[in-house]
């Protein structure tokens, strides 16, 4: 990965702006008031953080342009979630966010190679989704994202599906000191309609024994397919809390079903 290249994703990295602390504070005040120009300036003024992070992956075979785009997504998430009242430097908060985004990308894309054009559409869709969610305070539809990008909804769906990593049936959903729960444990055998009906009935009864919040978390995680991070954002708690409540709920359901 040639991190020494000057132009990455059409950006001349040798001419990236460097913001002073005073400029950053002033821009962020404007961002909090909804100033889009200030947000763009803040993003450009912090692209050096993205460069510093992707240099850590110089030994990988990944394309530097791809890593830069992913790092920019992490940077944007950091800007949109940064709380200036916490008295923490933005770089201290942003670097782990950027690093996490890049690591997640490398983890999810280490087995199947997807064409550059599809990945570009997928990354743009993810970026657009983040912007529309922040602007409208609700989850955008595929059609809204497609209209914003000027492509068809089928292209968006195909591109997003293409960058998803396949999951093994033996992937553990959770383990808590006892027997782990695997993905295959959550799949029913549709050849037997009677068995399928009994399993559904038992699962519904197990769900009814959960507190309302835990039941809501299980519903979002395993029936709506949302990640723990997405669930955390929706119900306004930390990802760690979601993980703990999810484990408690699964343990309760497992005890009832066994």
Secondary structure as UniProt FT lines:
FT   TURN            3..4
FT   STRAND          7..8
FT   TURN            9..10
FT   STRAND          11..12
FT   HELIX           13..15
FT   HELIX           21..32
FT   TURN            33..34
FT   HELIX           36..45
FT   HELIX           47..54
FT   HELIX           55..57
FT   TURN            58..59
FT   HELIX           64..81
FT   HELIX           84..86
FT   HELIX           90..108
FT   HELIX           116..136
FT   HELIX           142..149
FT   HELIX           153..162
FT   TURN            169..170
FT   STRAND          172..174
FT   STRAND          181..182
FT   HELIX           183..186
FT   TURN            190..191
FT   HELIX           193..208
FT   HELIX           212..222
FT   HELIX           228..235
FT   HELIX           239..257
//
